[in-house]
């Protein structure tokens, strides 16, 4: 009788566990994705912090709240925020901790709730390249952390996928740091934006030619890569970057090319880079594109013997090719391709290749 009772208890417990399993399945934690690009369209914003309400002074309080977002400087100099330091921010105000300290910046919601998707503009008081360290927390526990390299500033940084209620950020001039290790920090931020959904960036183009470490003859090279697709189905253009170092900071040339290999903004595109591609409002971007199109018409009218890079077109529907002339002899170059959708969202940079002219 006792054995029957024990058997009944075991069977009941097993049935209970099975019932709980099917009625209340476990939920996997959200996958957080880090984007070094602008993934939140202005029209999709639910909250925005532009810091424009801050006084135009230095020595400001170490906490700022705006549109339900709170920013705090932790373990740094107390009440010494600079709001008018010019590092390429979108407006006249931004968040820059005292010209640098050993603390870090904390971003959270005033309500204490979770973020769905968050984007912001990042920069630094240092010149040249920099690294941003991040840690995403949920109820005090770290759910994602890492470090991302930027060749220049300002740059966009985004966190998507939800499942975090706090963002910790810092910046350094070298890699291998964490947010809270007390390293010298000179992170500047601006334009924090929240949204329920993001603009997914296009896929990363796959490079075809020239091969990595190739040696090419003459001062003309035909670059080719596979076409990328945009998850939202918009048209994709391509930013071909050629430089003399792997950081793409030495003698950088940039060419905006459409899917047919036609130059969009050849000679005028360096001005896009200087003004911050992807950080412009739509009106300014539209005016610049119109000017770029006019420039392209002029280039096309000059023909292959005119000034500017020549254009290479073909009927291949799976790849894009573009011919660049005027390269220096006996020089080593680095190149990569970034896809850009109609909203200005860039793909994550992919492979970097190098070649040498003889």
C-alpha positions in Angstrom: 0.0 0.0 0.0 2.8 2.3 0.9 4.6 1.5 -2.4 1.5 2.3 -4.3 1.2 5.7 -2.6 4.9 6.5 -3.4 4.3 5.5 -7.0 1.2 7.7 -7.2 3.2 10.7 -5.8 6.0 10.2 -8.3 3.6 9.9 -11.3 1.7 13.1 -10.1 5.0 15.1 -9.8 6.0 14.0 -13.3 2.6 15.0 -14.7 2.9 18.3 -12.9 6.3 19.0 -14.4 5.2 18.1 -17.9 2.1 20.4 -17.5 4.3 23.3 -16.4 6.8 22.7 -19.2 4.1 22.9 -21.9 2.0 25.6 -20.4 4.9 27.9 -19.3 7.8 27.2 -21.7 11.1 28.8 -20.9 11.8 32.1 -22.6 15.3 32.6 -24.0 16.9 35.9 -23.2 16.7 38.5 -25.9 19.6 38.6 -28.3 21.3 42.1 -28.0 23.0 43.4 -31.1 25.5 46.2 -31.1 25.6 48.4 -34.2 28.3 50.9 -35.1 25.7 52.8 -37.2 22.5 54.7 -37.0 19.7 52.2 -36.7 16.9 54.4 -35.4 15.1 56.5 -38.0 14.0 59.9 -36.7 10.3 59.1 -37.5 10.5 56.0 -35.3 11.8 57.8 -32.2 9.8 57.4 -29.0 12.2 59.4 -26.8 15.0 61.8 -27.6 17.7 63.5 -25.5 19.6 66.3 -27.4 21.0 68.2 -24.4 19.9 71.5 -26.0 18.2 72.5 -22.7 21.5 72.5 -20.8 23.1 75.8 -19.9 26.0 76.8 -22.1 28.6 76.4 -19.4 31.2 74.1 -18.0 31.0 72.7 -14.4 27.4 71.5 -14.9 25.7 68.9 -12.6 26.6 65.3 -13.2 23.0 64.2 -13.8 20.7 65.3 -16.7 17.1 64.2 -17.4 15.2 64.8 -20.6 12.2 63.1 -22.3 12.2 60.3 -19.8 16.0 59.5 -20.2 18.5 60.0 -17.4 22.3 60.4 -17.9 24.8 60.3 -15.0 28.5 60.6 -14.7 29.7 57.9 -12.2 33.1 57.9 -10.4 34.3 61.0 -12.2 34.7 64.6 -11.3 31.5 65.7 -9.5 29.4 68.4 -11.2 31.9 69.2 -13.9 30.1 68.5 -17.2 31.0 70.5 -20.2 28.0 71.2 -22.5 29.5 73.4 -25.3 32.7 71.5 -26.2 32.7 71.1 -30.0 33.5 67.6 -31.1 31.0 67.3 -34.0 27.8 67.0 -32.0 24.5 67.6 -33.8 23.5 70.7 -31.9 25.2 73.3 -29.8 25.0 71.2 -26.6 26.3 67.7 -25.7 27.5 65.7 -22.7 31.3 65.8 -22.1 32.7 65.0 -18.6 35.1 67.8 -17.6 37.4 67.4 -20.5 38.1 63.8 -19.4 38.1 61.9 -16.1 38.4 58.3 -14.8 34.7 57.6 -14.5 32.0 56.4 -16.9 28.6 57.5 -18.2 25.4 55.8 -17.1 22.2 55.9 -19.2 18.8 54.7 -17.9 15.1 55.5 -18.0 13.7 57.8 -15.4 10.9 55.2 -14.9 13.4 52.4 -14.2 12.0 50.4 -17.1 13.8 48.4 -19.9 15.1 49.7 -23.2 13.9 48.2 -26.4 16.4 49.9 -28.8 18.8 52.7 -28.0 21.1 54.7 -30.3 23.3 57.7 -29.7 26.1 59.8 -31.2 29.6 59.2 -29.7 32.9 61.1 -29.8 35.8 62.1 -27.7 38.1 64.9 -26.8 41.1 63.1 -28.2 42.1 63.4 -31.8 42.1 60.5 -34.2 40.9 57.0 -33.4 39.3 55.8 -30.2 37.6 52.9 -28.5 34.2 52.8 -26.7 33.7 50.4 -23.9 30.1 49.4 -23.1 28.3 47.3 -20.5 24.5 46.6 -20.6 22.8 45.7 -17.4 19.5 44.2 -16.4 18.5 44.5 -12.7 22.2 45.1 -11.9 23.5 42.0 -13.8 25.6 42.4 -16.9 23.9 40.9 -20.0 26.3 42.2 -22.6 29.6 44.0 -22.6 32.5 44.7 -25.0 34.6 47.3 -26.8 34.2 48.8 -30.3 36.8 50.6 -32.4 36.0 53.9 -34.2 38.5 55.5 -36.7 37.1 59.0 -36.2 34.2 60.9 -34.7 31.4 61.7 -34.5 30.1 58.1 -34.9 26.8 56.4 -34.3 26.4 53.5 -31.8 23.3 51.5 -31.3 22.0 48.7 -29.0 19.0 46.6 -30.2 17.0 43.7 -29.0 15.9 44.8 -25.5 16.5 43.0 -22.3 18.6 45.7 -20.6 17.7 48.7 -18.4 21.1 50.4 -18.0 23.9 51.4 -20.4 27.4 52.1 -19.1 29.9 53.8 -21.5 33.4 55.0 -21.5 36.1 55.8 -24.1 39.9 55.2 -24.3 42.7 55.7 -26.8 43.8 52.1 -26.6 42.1 48.7 -26.6 41.7 46.2 -23.8 39.8 48.3 -21.3 36.5 47.8 -19.6 33.9 50.5 -18.6 34.6 50.4 -14.9 38.4 49.8 -14.7 39.2 53.4 -14.0 41.1 54.2 -17.2 41.4 57.8 -18.5 38.0 58.5 -20.1 37.1 61.3 -22.5 33.8 60.0 -23.9 31.4 62.6 -25.4 27.8 61.8 -26.3 24.8 63.4 -27.9 21.4 62.7 -29.5 20.3 59.7 -27.4 17.2 58.2 -29.1 14.9 55.4 -28.3 12.5 53.4 -30.5 10.4 50.2 -30.3 11.8 49.1 -33.7 15.0 49.7 -35.6 16.0 50.2 -39.2 18.0 47.1 -39.9 21.2 47.9 -41.7 21.9 46.3 -45.1 24.0 43.2 -45.4 27.7 43.5 -45.5 29.1 43.4 -49.1 31.3 40.5 -49.9 34.5 41.6 -51.8 35.4 39.9 -55.1 38.4 41.7 -56.6 41.2 42.6 -56.4 42.2 39.7 -54.2 43.8 40.4 -50.8 47.6 41.2 -51.1 47.3 41.5 -54.8 49.8 43.3 -57.0 48.3 45.4 -59.8 49.8 47.1 -62.8 49.3 50.7 -63.6 47.3 53.3 -61.7 43.9 52.0 -62.5 42.0 49.3 -60.6 38.6 47.8 -61.1 37.0 47.0 -57.7 34.1 44.5 -57.5 31.9 43.1 -54.8 28.7 41.2 -54.4 25.5 43.1 -54.1 24.0 43.5 -50.6 20.3 43.4 -49.7 18.4 45.6 -47.3 16.0 43.8 -44.8 13.4 46.6 -45.4 13.7 46.2 -49.2 15.0 49.7 -49.9 17.6 50.4 -52.6 21.2 50.0 -51.6 24.1 52.2 -52.5 27.8 51.5 -51.8 30.6 53.4 -50.2 33.9 52.3 -51.6 36.7 53.4 -49.3 40.4 53.4 -50.3 43.1 54.6 -47.9 46.8 54.1 -47.2 46.4 52.5 -43.8 44.1 49.9 -42.3 42.4 52.5 -40.1 41.2 54.4 -43.2 42.6 57.7 -41.8 45.5 58.2 -44.2 44.6 59.9 -47.5 41.1 58.4 -47.5 39.2 58.5 -50.8 35.5 57.6 -50.8 33.2 56.9 -53.8 29.4 56.5 -53.5 28.3 54.0 -56.2 24.8 52.7 -57.0 24.0 49.0 -57.8 24.9 49.6 -61.5 28.3 50.8 -60.7 27.4 54.4 -61.5 29.1 57.2 -59.5 26.6 59.1 -57.3 28.8 61.6 -55.6 32.4 61.1 -56.6 34.1 64.5 -56.2 31.6 65.8 -53.7 31.5 62.8 -51.4 34.5 63.8 -49.3 32.3 66.7 -48.1 29.7 64.1 -47.0 32.4 62.5 -44.9 33.5 65.7 -43.3 29.9 66.7 -42.4 29.1 63.3 -41.0 27.2 60.9 -43.4 24.2 59.6 -41.5 24.1 62.4 -39.0 22.5 65.0 -41.4 18.8 65.8 -41.4 16.8 64.9 -44.4 16.6 68.4 -45.9 20.4 68.9 -45.8 21.0 65.4 -47.1 18.5 66.0 -50.0 20.2 69.2 -51.0 23.6 67.5 -51.0 22.4 64.6 -53.0 20.9 67.0 -55.6 24.3 68.7 -55.8 26.0 65.3 -56.1 23.7 64.2 -58.9 24.5 67.4 -60.8 28.2 66.6 -60.3 27.7 63.1 -61.6 26.1 64.4 -64.8 29.1 66.7 -65.3 31.4 63.7 -64.8 29.5 61.6 -67.2 29.5 64.4 -69.8 33.3 64.6 -69.6 33.6 60.9 -70.7 36.5 58.6 -69.8 39.0 61.2 -70.9 37.6 63.9 -68.6 38.5 64.7 -65.0 37.5 62.4 -62.1 37.3 58.6 -61.8 36.1 56.6 -64.8 32.8 54.6 -64.5 32.6 50.9 -65.2 29.2 49.4 -65.8 28.1 45.9 -66.7 25.0 43.8 -66.9 25.8 41.5 -63.9 22.9 41.6 -61.5 24.8 39.9 -58.6 27.8 42.1 -58.3 28.9 45.7 -58.6 32.1 47.0 -60.3 33.8 50.4 -60.2 37.0 51.6 -61.8 39.2 54.0 -59.9 42.1 55.8 -61.7 44.9 58.1 -60.5 46.4 55.7 -58.0 50.1 56.2 -57.1 52.7 53.8 -58.4 54.6 51.6 -56.0 52.1 52.2 -53.2 50.1 50.0 -50.9 46.4 50.6 -50.4 43.6 49.3 -48.2 40.0 49.1 -49.4 36.6 48.0 -48.2 32.9 48.5 -49.1 30.0 49.6 -46.9 26.4 49.3 -48.0 24.0 52.2 -47.3 20.2 52.0 -47.4 17.8 54.8 -48.3 17.6 56.1 -44.7 21.4 56.4 -44.5 21.9 53.3 -42.3 25.2 51.7 -43.0 26.1 48.1 -43.0 28.6 46.8 -40.5 32.1 47.1 -42.1 33.3 43.7 -43.4 36.5 42.5 -44.9 39.4 44.9 -45.4 41.7 44.0 -48.3 45.1 45.4 -49.3 46.8 45.7 -52.7 50.0 47.2 -54.1 50.6 49.0 -57.3 53.8 48.6 -59.3 
